[in-house]
Amino acid sequence: MSTSPLSDRLSRHQPLVLGLFRVVLGLLFTSEGAATVFGVLDRPRSPVGDWPFWYAGVIELVCGALVLLGVATRGAAFVSSGIMAFAYFTEHQQDGLFPLQNGGLAPALFCWGFLLLVFFGPGRLSLSSLVRGGGATRRGVRARR
């Protein structure tokens, strides 16, 4: 069965679009963490050690930055997905079944977005692929000499 030319063109760009998705998701998550930990972006700072909000903010800040940069992406995305599931079920689920009812749309979307990165990896534009790609190129040059 043959695929359409449009499908072929879109499939060719999957790694790049996945990388852009990772960058945007990481940037948004990092900004959530920065707002919680440092009190920026018109949000009050959570007191240091305040359970679970301050700890969640630190995880959002660190894991969001790792995802944004594409370093240890799968591990950081796994932790991020888990903390968003925790946030949804402990803070939002009690107010209704659906995210639109209980104000948990952002945690639900973050949770599933990060879970996607756990399985598909960082895509292009990641620091880990640059390091890995650069190392392979150097080995390839040495092998020819």
HELIX and SHEET records of a PDB file:
HELIX    1   1 PRO A    5  ARG A   12  1                                   8    
HELIX    2   2 GLN A   14  PHE A   38  1                                  25    
HELIX    3   3 PHE A   53  LEU A   69  1                                  17    
HELIX    4   4 THR A   73  ALA A   87  1                                  15    
HELIX    5   5 TYR A   88  HIS A   92  3                                   5    
HELIX    6   6 GLN A   93  ASP A   95  5                                   3    
HELIX    7   7 PRO A   99  ASN A  102  1                                   4    
HELIX    8   8 LEU A  105  PHE A  120  1                                  16    
HELIX    9   9 LEU A  127  ARG A  144  1                                  18    
END                                                                             
